[in-house]
């Protein structure tokens, strides 16, 4: 397996290049980085990750990992959740074009990435919502409501693949992640079930 240290570096490079406030980073740059990371995690055997890297990937600089690390606290790391729910600055109630591939990557990490399988084409079942969750899925399901709302699932589900085109997000990916969260949401200990009401989770 790829060294976990390299995985940490790959995550930091990705998150540094997802920040929409940096004018030097264009849509094509964000897309290139998302694709490069996806190629990295789909390699066989799959890469390893440190436990602290799961929340870091999802929340970036807002994760406990970043806030408690002196080196990371000085970096601007744009978490995958914010990237997947990043609003368009020019189109009302729409998302940035890069939000769609970011949502697709998030779904892959949570529901398809099989970190325990070292054999190409062989899954150990961690991508089953009702089975054992991988590290990314566990971290996602342990987030609180305000954090989860940054995904803006209501836009992905309401406008995804419709009249808004790519700015509407990805409805299919969002629905799968919503099902995961509703079925497996926990307290911050990653173990104690803490069901949430979809009406509270998705703003009307």
NORDALIN-V782509 format. One record per residue. N is the residue number from 1. RES is the residue in three letters. SS is DSSP state (helix for helix, strand for strand, loop for the rest). Layout:
n	res	ss
N	RES	SS
N	RES	SS
This chain:
n	res	ss
1	UNK	loop
2	UNK	loop
3	UNK	loop
4	UNK	helix
5	UNK	helix
6	UNK	helix
7	UNK	helix
8	UNK	helix
9	UNK	helix
10	UNK	helix
11	UNK	helix
12	UNK	helix
13	UNK	helix
14	UNK	helix
15	UNK	helix
16	UNK	helix
17	UNK	loop
18	UNK	loop
19	UNK	loop
20	UNK	loop
21	UNK	loop
22	UNK	loop
23	UNK	loop
24	UNK	loop
25	UNK	loop
26	UNK	loop
27	UNK	helix
28	UNK	helix
29	UNK	helix
30	UNK	helix
31	UNK	helix
32	UNK	helix
33	UNK	helix
34	UNK	helix
35	UNK	helix
36	UNK	helix
37	UNK	helix
38	UNK	helix
39	UNK	helix
40	UNK	helix
41	UNK	helix
42	UNK	loop
43	UNK	loop
44	UNK	loop
45	UNK	loop
46	UNK	loop
47	UNK	loop
48	UNK	loop
49	UNK	loop
50	UNK	loop
51	UNK	helix
52	UNK	helix
53	UNK	helix
54	UNK	helix
55	UNK	helix
56	UNK	helix
57	UNK	helix
58	UNK	helix
59	UNK	helix
60	UNK	strand
61	UNK	loop
62	UNK	loop
63	UNK	loop
64	UNK	helix
65	UNK	helix
66	UNK	helix
67	UNK	helix
68	UNK	loop
69	UNK	loop
70	UNK	loop
71	UNK	loop
72	UNK	helix
73	UNK	helix
74	UNK	helix
75	UNK	loop
76	UNK	loop
77	UNK	loop
78	UNK	strand
79	UNK	loop
80	UNK	helix
81	UNK	helix
82	UNK	helix
83	UNK	helix
84	UNK	helix
85	UNK	loop
86	UNK	loop
87	UNK	strand
88	UNK	loop
89	UNK	loop
90	UNK	loop
91	UNK	loop
92	UNK	loop
93	UNK	loop
94	UNK	loop
95	UNK	strand
96	UNK	loop
97	UNK	loop
98	UNK	helix
99	UNK	helix
100	UNK	helix
101	UNK	helix
102	UNK	helix
103	UNK	helix
104	UNK	helix
105	UNK	helix
106	UNK	helix
107	UNK	helix
108	UNK	helix
109	UNK	helix
110	UNK	helix
111	UNK	helix
112	UNK	helix
113	UNK	loop
114	UNK	loop
115	UNK	loop
116	UNK	loop
117	UNK	loop
118	UNK	loop
119	UNK	loop
120	UNK	loop
121	UNK	loop
122	UNK	loop
123	UNK	loop
124	UNK	loop
125	UNK	loop
126	UNK	loop
127	UNK	loop
128	UNK	loop
129	UNK	loop
130	UNK	loop
131	UNK	loop
132	UNK	loop
133	UNK	loop
134	UNK	loop
135	UNK	helix
136	UNK	helix
137	UNK	helix
138	UNK	helix
139	UNK	helix
140	UNK	helix
141	UNK	helix
142	UNK	loop
143	UNK	loop
144	UNK	loop
145	UNK	helix
146	UNK	helix
147	UNK	helix
148	UNK	helix
149	UNK	helix
150	UNK	loop
151	UNK	loop
152	UNK	loop
153	UNK	helix
154	UNK	helix
155	UNK	helix
156	UNK	helix
157	UNK	helix
158	UNK	helix
159	UNK	helix
160	UNK	loop
161	UNK	loop
162	UNK	loop
163	UNK	loop
164	UNK	loop
165	UNK	helix
166	UNK	helix
167	UNK	helix
168	UNK	helix
169	UNK	loop
170	UNK	loop
171	UNK	helix
172	UNK	helix
173	UNK	helix
174	UNK	helix
175	UNK	helix
176	UNK	helix
177	UNK	helix
178	UNK	helix
179	UNK	helix
180	UNK	helix
181	UNK	helix
182	UNK	helix
183	UNK	helix
184	UNK	helix
185	UNK	loop
186	UNK	strand
187	UNK	loop
188	UNK	loop
189	UNK	loop
190	UNK	loop
191	UNK	loop
192	UNK	loop
193	UNK	strand
194	UNK	loop
195	UNK	loop
196	UNK	loop
197	UNK	loop
198	UNK	helix
199	UNK	helix
200	UNK	helix
201	UNK	helix
202	UNK	loop
203	UNK	loop
204	UNK	loop
